[in-house]
Amino acid sequence: MANRDSKYFNCSEKHEIEYLAKKFKEPKEDVIAKINELCKNKAIYYSTHAEAEQALIDAGFHKK
C-alpha cells in the first residue's frame, strides 16, 4: 500500500506540505498558504507529487 500511495500528494500530511514548499524560491509561508488553498478547492486533491508541483508553477511560483 505504501508504494502505491507514495506517489500521491497527501494534503493532510504536514510533512508533505513542508517538503513541497521547500522546493520553491518564494517564502515558505506563502507557498504553504497556496498549497492549502489548492487542497481546499480540490485542485491538487488526489494528484501526484509532480502534478502538485506543476499546480504551484502554474500559480506563479518558481522552483529552486
N, C-alpha and C positions, 0 to 999 in steps of 0.2 A: 504494500500500500504506500509506503513512504516514497518509493521511487516514482510511482505514478503521480502522487501529489506534489512532489518536489519541483516539478516544472511549472506549477501554477502559483501565481502570486496570491498570497492569503491576506486579505485586508484586515483580518482580526489579529494578525501576529505582529506585535510591535517591532520585533527584531527584523522582520522582513521589510517593514516600512522604513526603519532606520537604515538598513543596508541599501535599499533603493535610493533613499535620499542622499546618501553619501556619494553616490555615483555622479552627482550633478554639481556644477560650479556655484549655483545660486545658494543663498543662505539656507541651511538645513531646515529651519523653521518654515520658510516659505515653501520649500519642496514638500515637506510633510503636510502642510495645510492643503496643498494641491492634491496630493495623494489621497488624503482623507475626503476631499471633495469628489474626486473621481470614484472613490469607493462608494460614497454615499449615493451618488447618482447612477451607480452600477456600470460606469464606463469601463472600469477595469476589473469588475467583479467576474470571477471565473476566467481571467485572462492568464496568459503565460507571463513569465517574467519579462520576456522580450516585448510582448505587447504592452505591458505596463510601462516599460521604459519608453517605448515609442509614443505612448499617450502623453507622457511628460514632455518629450521632444516636440510633439505636435502643439503642446500648450505653450511652447516658447522657452522651455528650459534647455540648458546646454550640458552635455556630458563632459566630464573631466577628461 
